[in-house]
């Protein structure tokens, strides 16, 4: 399954700061959308600014909705006590939305871009 993944690739790490979001969208979702293999959206589970995170995630999902770019949402800092409080119900709701493991799609997308 990982055949063809031995070539180097570019990993772009953008912080969630709002001032950098425009650069992210302009560079990667407008100018170079065809070179994007996947999006890994990391959520800080300990943050209290949920509205900002939700808006940012919505923007990412909206920009990728008509593409074959898989989006993987990862919750970071789940080990912190205040991150887990009240999250069980939300986690169960999110888990019901996950239809399949996105990793095969990510690997296939990487291989297809490298073949071009």
N, C-alpha and C positions, 0 to 999 in steps of 0.2 A: 504494500500500500504506500510506502514511503519512497518508492522508486522515483528518481528524478529530483529528489529534495536535497541532494548533496552539493548543490551550487549555492553560493552566497546570495543573500538577499538584503534589502534595506529595511531596517526596523526604525520606524519613526515614533518617538515617544513625545507626546504633547502633554504638558500639564493642563489641568482643568481650568486654569485662569481664563476668565472671559476675554481679556485683551488678546490672548493668543488664539482663541477659537476662530476668529476671522481669517487669520493666517492659515489655519488648518483647512478650513473649508475652501478658501481661495486656491491654495496650492494643490491639495489632494483630491477634493471633491469636484473641483471645476477644471483645473488645468491637467491633472494627471490621474483622473479617475480610472483609466484603463490599466494603469500599472498597480493599482491597489489590489492586493491578494485577499486581505481580510481586515476586519476591524476588531480589535480586542478592547472593549470598553471596560475600564476598571473603575468600580464604584467604591469609595471609601465608606464602609459600613458605619464608621464612628462619626461621620459628619452630621451636622444638624441642619445644613442647608440643602434639604431634600428637593426643594423646588428648583433650584439652579441645576442640580444634577439631572432631574427629570426633564427639564427643558433641553439640556445639552444632549441627553440620550435621545430624546425625540428628534432633535435636529439630525443626529447621526443616522437614526433609523429612517427618517424621511429622505435623506440624501441617498441612501443605499436601497430604497424600496424597489426601484425598477432595474436593479443590477443583479448580478449573480454573486455579489460580494457578501460572504457570510459575516454576521456580527455575533461575537461571543461576549456576553456580559459576565464579568467576574466581580464578585464581592470580596473586597479586601478587608482585613482587620476583623474578621468574624470571631477571633479569639478574645476580643475585648468585651468585658461584661456589659457595658452600656450599649454596645453594638447589637448584642443579641436580645436585649430587652424589647419585647413587643415585636420581634421580627419573625417569630415562628409562623404566624398566619400569613404574612407577606411572602415568606419563603415558599410556603405550600402553594400559594396562588401562582407564583412565578414558576414553580416546578410543573404545574399543570399546563403551562404555556409552552414548555420545552417539548417539542415533538421528537427531535432526534439529536444525536450527538453531532455537533457542527464540525468536528475535526476532519472527517472524511471530505466534507465540502471545502474546507480550508486547504487541505492538501491538494485536492483536484484543481482548485483555483490557482494555487501556486504553480503547479505543473503546467496548466494551460497558458499562463502568462509567460512562463519561461520558454515555452515551445514557440511562441510568436516571434 
